[in-house]
């Protein structure tokens, strides 16, 4: 499974146009597996024409549903697998589950802010756990890990855009864009 989702082939994925990315996201959204989830596009792809970047997603709980560890893990695995093996063109979808959801407004991300999420247990995360760089974690299911890290310890903190907040320059997370449910067609009403 590790090789299938994180192997050498994932490094050679071609850029994915915004239109292709949104087609993939609409297909994921329409899949019944994601009924209990809200799906959010985050990271650099919220800005147009960032075709070189992978597709970062946040899955969060949808009102009126409950989730267990197995359902969360299946959602994460499906996102990654679909991008690599079903999407055309193939692409890297990097999902994370956050119970509180994503950032919806532009706000400073302080370096000591603790971020909690669930991700697929990649070789990169495994190396960080073994090196002691991730200490607050638990294995979740067969292929996932729930962990907490300070913002400054993440791989992306230094890459974040910076903005002025209270007169000081701070990194910030781009506000997420929710992937909407398919519109109900007139003939379906």
C-alpha positions in Angstrom: 0.0 0.0 0.0 2.8 2.4 0.9 4.4 1.9 -2.6 1.1 2.3 -4.3 0.3 5.6 -2.6 3.7 7.1 -2.0 6.1 5.3 -4.4 8.5 6.7 -7.0 5.7 7.2 -9.6 4.1 9.9 -7.5 7.1 12.2 -8.1 6.6 12.2 -11.9 3.1 13.4 -12.1 2.4 16.1 -14.7 0.9 19.5 -13.9 -2.9 19.5 -13.7 -4.9 22.4 -15.0 -7.4 24.1 -12.8 -10.3 22.8 -14.9 -9.0 19.3 -14.6 -8.5 19.7 -10.9 -12.1 20.9 -10.4 -13.4 18.1 -12.5 -11.6 15.6 -10.2 -12.9 17.4 -7.1 -16.5 17.3 -8.4 -16.2 13.6 -9.0 -14.9 13.0 -5.4 -17.7 15.2 -4.0 -20.3 13.1 -6.0 -19.0 9.8 -4.5 -21.3 8.5 -1.8 -18.3 7.6 0.4 -17.9 11.4 1.0 -21.5 12.0 2.1 -20.5 12.4 5.8 -17.7 14.8 4.8 -17.3 18.4 3.8 -14.4 18.6 1.3 -12.2 21.7 1.2 -9.5 22.8 -1.2 -6.6 24.3 0.7 -3.0 25.4 0.0 -1.6 27.0 -3.1 -4.2 25.5 -5.4 -6.9 27.9 -4.0 -5.2 30.4 -6.3 -5.6 30.0 -10.0 -2.8 28.7 -12.2 -0.8 26.8 -9.6 -0.8 23.7 -11.8 2.6 22.5 -10.6 1.3 22.0 -7.0 -0.3 18.9 -5.6 -4.0 19.1 -4.6 -4.2 19.6 -0.8 -7.6 18.8 0.7 -9.2 19.0 4.1 -12.0 16.6 5.0 -14.2 17.6 7.9 -17.4 16.3 9.4 -20.6 17.3 7.8 -23.5 18.3 10.1 -25.9 15.5 10.9 -23.3 12.7 10.4 -21.0 10.9 12.7 -17.6 9.5 11.8 -15.5 6.6 13.0 -11.8 6.1 12.4 -12.4 3.6 9.6 -14.6 6.0 7.7 -12.0 8.8 8.0 -9.2 6.4 6.9 -11.3 5.2 3.9 -11.9 8.8 2.8 -8.2 9.7 3.0 -7.1 6.6 1.2 -9.8 7.0 -1.6 -8.7 10.6 -2.3 -5.0 9.7 -2.7 -5.7 6.5 -4.7 -8.3 8.2 -7.0 -5.8 11.0 -7.9 -3.0 8.6 -8.7 -5.0 5.8 -10.5 -8.4 7.0 -11.6 -8.0 10.7 -12.4 -7.1 11.7 -15.9 -4.5 13.1 -15.9 -3.1 11.4 -12.8 -2.3 13.8 -9.9 -1.2 13.9 -6.3 -4.1 14.5 -3.9 -2.9 15.1 -0.4 -5.9 14.8 2.0 -6.0 15.5 5.7 -8.9 15.2 8.1 -9.5 18.0 10.6 -12.4 17.7 12.9 -12.6 21.5 13.2 -12.3 22.0 9.5 -10.0 24.4 7.6 -9.2 28.1 7.9 -12.0 30.1 6.4 -10.7 33.6 6.9 -7.3 35.2 6.5 -5.6 35.3 9.9 -2.0 35.1 11.2 -0.7 31.6 11.9 1.5 31.9 15.0 4.5 29.5 15.0 3.4 27.9 18.3 -0.2 27.2 17.1 -0.9 23.5 17.5 -2.4 21.9 14.4 -4.2 18.6 14.8 -5.1 16.3 11.9 -5.3 12.8 10.5 -3.3 11.8 7.4 -2.2 8.7 5.6 0.9 7.3 7.4 3.4 8.1 4.6 7.1 7.2 4.7 7.8 10.9 5.3 5.6 10.9 8.4 7.1 7.7 9.6 10.6 9.2 9.4 9.4 12.2 11.4 7.9 9.9 14.1 11.0 7.7 14.3 13.2 10.8 14.5 11.1 12.2 17.4 9.9 15.2 15.4 6.3 14.1 15.9 5.7 13.0 19.5 2.0 13.5 20.0 0.4 10.9 17.8 -1.7 7.8 17.6 -2.0 5.2 14.9 -5.4 5.2 13.4 -6.6 2.2 11.5 -4.2 0.4 9.3 -2.8 3.2 7.1 -3.3 6.5 9.0 -2.0 8.6 11.9 -3.6 11.3 14.0 -1.0 13.8 15.2 -0.5 17.3 16.6 2.4 19.6 15.6 3.2 23.2 16.1 2.8 25.2 12.9 6.5 26.0 12.8 7.3 22.3 12.7 5.3 21.6 9.6 7.0 21.4 6.2 4.9 24.1 4.7 5.1 26.8 7.4 8.2 28.5 5.8 6.5 28.5 2.4 3.3 30.2 3.5 2.5 33.7 2.1 3.0 36.5 4.6 0.6 39.3 5.5 0.4 42.2 7.9 -1.6 41.5 11.1 -1.6 44.1 13.9 1.3 45.9 12.2 3.6 42.8 12.0 4.4 40.4 9.2 3.1 36.8 9.8 2.6 33.7 7.7 -1.0 32.8 7.1 -3.1 29.9 5.7 -5.0 30.8 2.6 -8.8 30.6 3.2 -10.2 27.2 2.1 -12.7 26.8 -0.7 -15.4 24.2 -0.2 -16.1 21.8 -2.9 -19.9 22.2 -3.4 -22.4 19.3 -3.6 -23.7 18.8 -7.2 -26.5 21.1 -8.0 -30.0 19.4 -8.2 -31.1 19.3 -11.8 -34.6 20.5 -12.6 -35.6 17.0 -13.8 -34.6 15.5 -10.5 -36.9 17.7 -8.4 
